[in-house]
Amino acid sequence: MMAWKIEAARALPGYRLAVTFADGLSGVTDLSDVPHVGVFAPWADHAYFEQVRVDPQTWTVCWPNGADVAPDSLYDDIKRQRGAAA
């Protein structure tokens, strides 16, 4: 099992995601610094950002237009936050 397999994701205000991984790690990651261009242009409308889902085949977070975010980077971000909080 890959540690960074995403089991659940929920959009939060401010372009943040609450994410739960298969190994039990969970936390919030901030995607507000992702430019709203290219495949992420629809994020200019926060209601579109809120359409995030977990792809059941790749276990990544994705949006209706096919945009996705690498799960390993989300995992590393949350692990780094946990380390800073310790």
C-alpha positions as protocol buffer text, in pm:
chain_id: "A"
residue {
  index: 1
  type: MET
  ca { x: 0 y: 0 z: 0 }
}
residue {
  index: 2
  type: MET
  ca { x: 128 y: 344 z: -88 }
}
residue {
  index: 3
  type: ALA
  ca { x: 124 y: 572 z: 214 }
}
residue {
  index: 4
  type: TRP
  ca { x: 7 y: 866 z: 8 }
}
residue {
  index: 5
  type: LYS
  ca { x: -306 y: 694 z: -127 }
}
residue {
  index: 6
  type: ILE
  ca { x: -583 y: 946 z: -60 }
}
residue {
  index: 7
  type: GLU
  ca { x: -903 y: 807 z: 86 }
}
residue {
  index: 8
  type: ALA
  ca { x: -1097 y: 1130 z: 146 }
}
residue {
  index: 9
  type: ALA
  ca { x: -1074 y: 1497 z: 57 }
}
residue {
  index: 10
  type: ARG
  ca { x: -1293 y: 1793 z: 138 }
}
residue {
  index: 11
  type: ALA
  ca { x: -1262 y: 2152 z: 19 }
}
residue {
  index: 12
  type: LEU
  ca { x: -1229 y: 2421 z: 284 }
}
residue {
  index: 13
  type: PRO
  ca { x: -1243 y: 2801 z: 257 }
}
residue {
  index: 14
  type: GLY
  ca { x: -932 y: 2972 z: 127 }
}
residue {
  index: 15
  type: TYR
  ca { x: -838 y: 2701 z: -125 }
}
residue {
  index: 16
  type: ARG
  ca { x: -745 y: 2451 z: 142 }
}
residue {
  index: 17
  type: LEU
  ca { x: -813 y: 2078 z: 142 }
}
residue {
  index: 18
  type: ALA
  ca { x: -876 y: 1847 z: 435 }
}
residue {
  index: 19
  type: VAL
  ca { x: -719 y: 1519 z: 327 }
}
residue {
  index: 20
  type: THR
  ca { x: -709 y: 1170 z: 477 }
}
residue {
  index: 21
  type: PHE
  ca { x: -455 y: 915 z: 358 }
}
residue {
  index: 22
  type: ALA
  ca { x: -472 y: 535 z: 365 }
}
residue {
  index: 23
  type: ASP
  ca { x: -212 y: 512 z: 643 }
}
residue {
  index: 24
  type: GLY
  ca { x: -428 y: 728 z: 870 }
}
residue {
  index: 25
  type: LEU
  ca { x: -240 y: 1055 z: 826 }
}
residue {
  index: 26
  type: SER
  ca { x: -482 y: 1343 z: 791 }
}
residue {
  index: 27
  type: GLY
  ca { x: -456 y: 1717 z: 787 }
}
residue {
  index: 28
  type: VAL
  ca { x: -515 y: 2034 z: 593 }
}
residue {
  index: 29
  type: THR
  ca { x: -305 y: 2148 z: 302 }
}
residue {
  index: 30
  type: ASP
  ca { x: -314 y: 2497 z: 152 }
}
residue {
  index: 31
  type: LEU
  ca { x: -341 y: 2523 z: -226 }
}
residue {
  index: 32
  type: SER
  ca { x: -402 y: 2899 z: -233 }
}
residue {
  index: 33
  type: ASP
  ca { x: -62 y: 2958 z: -394 }
}
residue {
  index: 34
  type: VAL
  ca { x: -151 y: 2752 z: -704 }
}
residue {
  index: 35
  type: PRO
  ca { x: -201 y: 3002 z: -988 }
}
residue {
  index: 36
  type: HIS
  ca { x: -549 y: 2996 z: -1141 }
}
residue {
  index: 37
  type: VAL
  ca { x: -421 y: 2937 z: -1494 }
}
residue {
  index: 38
  type: GLY
  ca { x: -427 y: 2644 z: -1735 }
}
residue {
  index: 39
  type: VAL
  ca { x: -611 y: 2344 z: -1590 }
}
residue {
  index: 40
  type: PHE
  ca { x: -647 y: 2535 z: -1262 }
}
residue {
  index: 41
  type: ALA
  ca { x: -817 y: 2839 z: -1423 }
}
residue {
  index: 42
  type: PRO
  ca { x: -1163 y: 2718 z: -1312 }
}
residue {
  index: 43
  type: TRP
  ca { x: -1048 y: 2752 z: -950 }
}
residue {
  index: 44
  type: ALA
  ca { x: -1105 y: 3127 z: -991 }
}
residue {
  index: 45
  type: ASP
  ca { x: -1459 y: 3026 z: -893 }
}
residue {
  index: 46
  type: HIS
  ca { x: -1427 y: 2874 z: -546 }
}
residue {
  index: 47
  type: ALA
  ca { x: -1748 y: 2678 z: -610 }
}
residue {
  index: 48
  type: TYR
  ca { x: -1554 y: 2486 z: -877 }
}
residue {
  index: 49
  type: PHE
  ca { x: -1267 y: 2419 z: -634 }
}
residue {
  index: 50
  type: GLU
  ca { x: -1527 y: 2270 z: -400 }
}
residue {
  index: 51
  type: GLN
  ca { x: -1604 y: 2001 z: -661 }
}
residue {
  index: 52
  type: VAL
  ca { x: -1287 y: 1816 z: -556 }
}
residue {
  index: 53
  type: ARG
  ca { x: -1317 y: 1439 z: -541 }
}
residue {
  index: 54
  type: VAL
  ca { x: -1091 y: 1138 z: -498 }
}
residue {
  index: 55
  type: ASP
  ca { x: -1033 y: 943 z: -819 }
}
residue {
  index: 56
  type: PRO
  ca { x: -1110 y: 577 z: -732 }
}
residue {
  index: 57
  type: GLN
  ca { x: -848 y: 446 z: -975 }
}
residue {
  index: 58
  type: THR
  ca { x: -551 y: 673 z: -904 }
}
residue {
  index: 59
  type: TRP
  ca { x: -639 y: 774 z: -544 }
}
residue {
  index: 60
  type: THR
  ca { x: -555 y: 1137 z: -619 }
}
residue {
  index: 61
  type: VAL
  ca { x: -761 y: 1449 z: -563 }
}
residue {
  index: 62
  type: CYS
  ca { x: -907 y: 1574 z: -888 }
}
residue {
  index: 63
  type: TRP
  ca { x: -1164 y: 1807 z: -1040 }
}
residue {
  index: 64
  type: PRO
  ca { x: -1417 y: 1761 z: -1322 }
}
residue {
  index: 65
  type: ASN
  ca { x: -1182 y: 1899 z: -1589 }
}
residue {
  index: 66
  type: GLY
  ca { x: -916 y: 1638 z: -1508 }
}
residue {
  index: 67
  type: ALA
  ca { x: -691 y: 1866 z: -1304 }
}
residue {
  index: 68
  type: ASP
  ca { x: -524 y: 1687 z: -1017 }
}
residue {
  index: 69
  type: VAL
  ca { x: -262 y: 1744 z: -750 }
}
residue {
  index: 70
  type: ALA
  ca { x: 16 y: 1497 z: -680 }
}
residue {
  index: 71
  type: PRO
  ca { x: -79 y: 1305 z: -365 }
}
residue {
  index: 72
  type: ASP
  ca { x: 282 y: 1263 z: -255 }
}
residue {
  index: 73
  type: SER
  ca { x: 328 y: 1641 z: -238 }
}
residue {
  index: 74
  type: LEU
  ca { x: 12 y: 1675 z: -27 }
}
residue {
  index: 75
  type: TYR
  ca { x: 134 y: 1394 z: 198 }
}
residue {
  index: 76
  type: ASP
  ca { x: 477 y: 1554 z: 239 }
}
residue {
  index: 77
  type: ASP
  ca { x: 318 y: 1892 z: 317 }
}
residue {
  index: 78
  type: ILE
  ca { x: 100 y: 1749 z: 592 }
}
residue {
  index: 79
  type: LYS
  ca { x: 388 y: 1540 z: 734 }
}
residue {
  index: 80
  type: ARG
  ca { x: 606 y: 1855 z: 737 }
}
residue {
  index: 81
  type: GLN
  ca { x: 332 y: 2046 z: 924 }
}
residue {
  index: 82
  type: ARG
  ca { x: 310 y: 1765 z: 1180 }
}
residue {
  index: 83
  type: GLY
  ca { x: 684 y: 1777 z: 1231 }
}
residue {
  index: 84
  type: ALA
  ca { x: 675 y: 2154 z: 1284 }
}
residue {
  index: 85
  type: ALA
  ca { x: 392 y: 2118 z: 1535 }
}
residue {
  index: 86
  type: ALA
  ca { x: 576 y: 1853 z: 1737 }
}
